[in-house]
């Protein structure tokens, strides 16, 4: 029987089947537009959640680990059980060196930012795991249409847990494509070329023995090459169905319907201006997070600081997509709230704080957009500033009789987490953390 997983769920692999030693990880997707090019990659990660060397990135330019414990299968060797996967990776669980704690499987869109393409243009994205011994499909994770601005997705991970192997349906989206994803895992890709001419030598980065020009997911034949200068899609039409909360204390309810609220996306974006000076340049790095209080009295926070990324399908039913550790992701950061668990959630305070850079909110030009299913987008602009304090409470989200959430504009500034906590009566115990 195939286990169907949803985002945030985990599944045992070897605990229930000790004889399971070799698996096939298949990934597939459907292109709604032929010019969209999808690449895949695999990252072998240490307990610090980073690679130990650049060769821990597996892709078509580096198709296997030295001991073949993780290897991309050529098309003529793929397991054809059930779905026709776009790519398959063979994993020998018993041969994976003990230095590695988990293996992440990712998809990226080639030149997504340049071509104005993202994962909203793909359909039927999934990951499945097959027992290589008999072709039995063990589990399947369908991502659905949950991504809008992202150009990279960590689809899932297999990881060690008490000497067993498990799978986690991650489904975390990133902007910035492969380069941002590599940096988040500790790979410095300083020379990703926009294209490769076959007759030209490949220039390798000085930091890496690997050539990372474009990470093609498959060889391109002449009949499947994209146009040399693909026409950029037209800009998305102006959303006339947007509500702007302009004044402090202004409140609006999310759209109510006959079904649950579904997933609520909260996006923080800001103007990432680069400052220059004698000591180089670095833009401001804002971090998005929240305080939450559940109906059962449990309180806490979801934020990259302290690696408290939350979960969509178990308490607190709130998750933070991968943190932009580089400050280079142009589309900001996302929080997601699982509206199916509305009745479990009492209140949420959405906040942002300046993790790095000069405390200058007036130059950040930050904006939070709350996106709901079947209703208008709600915007809160951080157009009131206090450049002496590095933390801003942006909006309060409250449960309204288990029917919907209300959103209240706050835009109040604080010196830090503890001051914000006390102001809104959360009464948590805070200590220094890092990410």
N, C-alpha and C positions, 0 to 999 in steps of 0.2 A: 504493500500500500504506500502511495506517495503522500508525504506530509506537505500540505499547503501552508506556507508561512506568511505572516504579514510583518511589516516593519517593526523591528524591536524584539521579535521572537527569537528564541534560541532552541536548538535541537541537538540531542545527543547523536553522535556518530558511532563511536567505538564502544561506548558503555553497554549498549544493547546488543552489539554485534562484535565481540572481541576478535573475530576472524577477519573483520574488515581492515584491510591493509592498503588497498589501492582503490582510489576513487577517480572519477572523471567529473570535472567541474565544467559544465556547459553554460554558455551565455548566448542569448539571442535577442534580436530586436527587429523592428519593422520600420524601414525608412519611409516617411511620407513624402520626402523630396530626395530625388536621386543624388543631388550634389552634396548632401550631408554625409560626411565621412566619419565613421565611428572607429575608434581605436580602443584596444583593451590592453591592460597591463596587470601584472601581479607583483605585489611587494611582500618580501619576507621580512618580518619585523621582530626585533628583539623585545625583551620586557619593557624597554623604554619607549616602545611604540615608534621606533625609528629603524632604518636599515643599518647594518654594520658596515656595509661597503656598497658601492654603486652597483656591483654585479647582483645585488639582491633584488634588483628590478628585472623582471622577466617580461620580455616582449619579443617581437619578431627579429629584432637586431641582437637579442641575447636570449635565445629560445629555451634555455634550460639552465638549471643549476649544475655545478660541476659533477655532482653525483647522480644527476638525472632524477632527483626526488620530486622536482617540479619541472614539467616540460610541456611545451605547446605541442599538440598533436597535429601532424600534417593532415591535410584534408583526406588523403587516401587511407588514413589510419583511424579516423574518427568512429566512435561508437554511434551507430544509427538506431537508437532505441527511442521511439516516440517522436519528440520534436526534432526538427532539423536545426541544430545549433549553428550560429554564425561562427563560433569558435569553441574549442574544447582544450582543457588543460588537464593532463594526467598528474596526479599527486600520489606519491608513495609515502603514506603516513609514517610507516615504520623507519623510513630512511631520512626523514627530515632532521637535520642536526639539532641537538638539544639547545643550542644557542638561540633558536628562534621560538618565540611564543605563539605567534599567529601569522596567518597569511591572508592578505587583503586582495580582493579581486575588484578591479576598477574599470570603468568605461569613461572615455573622454571623446570630445568632438574636436576633430582636427581643425585648427584655426577658427575655433568657434567665435571668439571675440572679433577677429578680423572680418569674418564673413557674416557677423550678426546672426549666428545660429546657436541654438541651445537645445536641451533635451525635450522641450515642448514639441519639437518637430519629429520626435520618435514615438512609436507606439509599441505595445506588447513587449516591453523590456523585461527580461526575466533572467534568473540564474537557477540552475538545477544541479543536483549532485546524483551521480549514477555509480552503482557498485560495478567496478570494472570487471569483476570476476564473472558475473552473470548478466550484466546489462540492466539490472533492476534499478528503476528510478527511486531514490530514497526520499528526496525532498525537492520542492520547487518554491521559489520566491518570485512573485510577480510584483513589479514596482508600481504599475498603474500610471495614471496621468497626474503625478504629484509634483512635477518639476516645471519651472517656468524659465528662470534666468540662468540656470546652472549649465556649465559646460564640462563638468566632471562629476562622476558619481562613484563613491565607494559602495558597491552593490552588496557585498557580504564578506565575511571573514570566517575562516576556520581557526580554532585556537585550542591550546592545551588547557585542560582543567582537571586537576587531580590525576595526572597521568593518563587522562582520556582526551579524545578529540571531540569538539563540539562545533556547531555552526551557528553563526549569528547573522540574522537578516538586518544589515546596517541601513542601507538606503539613504546615506547622507550625501547631499549635493554640495558642490563647490562651484564658484565661478573662478576664472583664471586658468581653466583648462589643465593640461598635463603639467605645465611648469609649476603652477601653484600646488598641485597635488604632490609632486616630487619634493618640493621644498618642505611641505608639511611633514614628510617622512625622512627628511634629512639628506636629500640628494640635491646637490647644487648644480642645476642645469643652467649654465651661463651662455650656452651657444646653441640654442635650438633654432635651426635654420628654417625659414619659411618654406623652402622647397629644395629638392635635390635633383641636380642635373646628372644623368647617368654617366656622362663622360668626365665629370669633374670629380676630383678626389674628395673624400669626406674628411673634413677637418674635425679632429676630436678635441673636446674640451680639455684644458690642461688639468682640471680637477678630476677628470674621470677618464678611465681607459675605454669607456663605452662611447660609441657614437650615437647621439640622440637627435637626429635631424628632424624626424617627424613621427616616429613610432607608428608606422602603418600597421593596421591589424591584419592585412593580407596583401600579397603581391597584386599590383594593378596591371591588368592587361589593357591593350590599346583600346578595346571597345568599352572599357569601364572607367577610363580616366575621366576625371572631372574637367570641365572647360578650363583653359589656361587662365582666363580671367572671368570667373563666375560672377554673374550679375548679383549684386547685393540685394537681398530682399528689401522691400520698402519698409520704412519705419512703421512700427505699430501705430494704429490710429489713436488719437487723443481720447483718453477715457473720460467721457462726459458724465459718467455715473460714479463720480468720486465725491465723497463728503469730507470736507476739511473742518477739523475741530480747531477753532481759532482762538478761543479764550479759555483761560484756566477755569476748570470746573464744568465746562461744557460736556454734556453726556449724550450718547446715542446708543440704542440697542442694536445688536446684530440682527440680521434677518431671521425671522422665525418661519418655520415651515412644518409640513406634516411629518418629515423625517428628522433625523438628528442633524446637528450643525455640521458634521463632517470635520475635515481638517481646517484649522484656521492658521494662516501663515502670517507671521509678523516679520517684516523686513526692515532692517536699519541700513540706510545708505547715507553717505556723506561725501563731501568734496575732498578728495584726497590730494590736496595741494602739497607739492614738494617744496620744502624750504632749502635754501642754499646758503652756504657759509664756508668759513675756513675749515670746518671739520666735516665736510661732506653734506649730505642731504638725507632727510628722513621725513616722511609724511606722518601725520597724526594717525594713531591706531585706536579706533573706538571698539569697545567690546560690548556686545548685546547680552543681556541676561534678564532674569526675573526673580522675584520672591513669590512663593506660592503658599497658599493655605488650603488644605483639603477639608472636606466636611467632617472627617474623623479626627480633626485637630492636628494632623501632621503638618509641620511647616518646614520650609527649606528654601534652597535657591538652585537655579539652573544657570550655569555660566561656564565659560572656558577656564576661568581661574579656579584652580583646584580640580580641574577636569571633571566637573559635575555637569555632564551633558544631558542628564535626565533620560526619560524613556517615554515613548508615545503610547505603549500598550500595557504598561504597568505604572503604578504611582511613580511620579506625579502626573503622568499623562501629558507631559510637556517635554520637548526635546530641542536641543540646540544643534543645528547642523555644524559641520566641521568648522572650527575657528580659523579665521584668516590670520595665520601666524606671521605672514610676510608683510601685511599692509598693502598688498598689491592687487587684491581682488576688487574690481571696480564696482561690483554689484552688492557689496556689503555683506551682512550676515543675516541669518534667518532663525527665528524661533517657530516651532510648530506646536499647536495645541490640539489634542484629540477631542473634538466636540462630542464624540460618542459617549464620553465620560463626563459630560456636563454636570450631572447630578453628584459627582464625586468632588467637584472643585468648588471652593468657596470664593476665593479672590486671588488675583495675581497683580503684582506691580511690575510693569515693564521698565527696565532701566538701561542706561548706557553709561560707560565710564571710559575715561581716557587712560588706556593701558601704557601707551608710549607717546612721546611727543609733548610739545608745549601745551599747557592748559589754555586753549584758545577756542572756545566754542563758537565764537563769532565768525571764525574762518572756516569751521567745519561744515556749516550750512547743512546740518543733518536733518533727516526726515525719516519718520517711521510710517510705514504703510501696512495696514491690517487688511488682509485679503480673506474674504469669506466665500463659501459656495452659495451661489444663487442670490447674492446681495452686493451692494456697492462697496468699493474699496473705501477705507477710512484712513485719512492722513492726519498726522500730527507733526507739524514743523517745529523744530527747535529754534524758534525765532526770538525767544527771550533768552538772554545770555548772562552768565556769571562766570567770568574768566578766572575767578579766584578759587573755584571749587571744581573738582575733577569728576563729579558724578551727577547724573541727572535722572530723576524719576520722570518718566515720559507719560505713562498712562496707567490707570487703574482699571482692571477688568474684574467685574463682579457677576456672580451668579444671580439671575433674576428668576426666582421661583422655579428653578430647574427647567425653564422654558427657553432661555437664551442667555447670552452674556451682554452686559452693558460695558461701554468703553467711555472712560472719563479722561479728559486731558488734564495732565498735571504740570509738566515742565517745571519742576522744582529742583534746585541744585543743592548738593550736599558735599561735605568734605570727604566722605567715604561710605563704605557699606554700613558701618555701625550707626552713623548718624541717620542715614536713610531708614534703617531698620527701626530705630527708636521713634522716629517721626510717625511711621505708619503702624507702630505697635506690633512688630513681629516677634521681638524678644528672642532672637537667636544668639548663639555664642559664636563670636567671630575670632579667627586667628589668621595670621599671615599665610598667604598661599602663592603659588606660582603656576604657570602653564608651560 
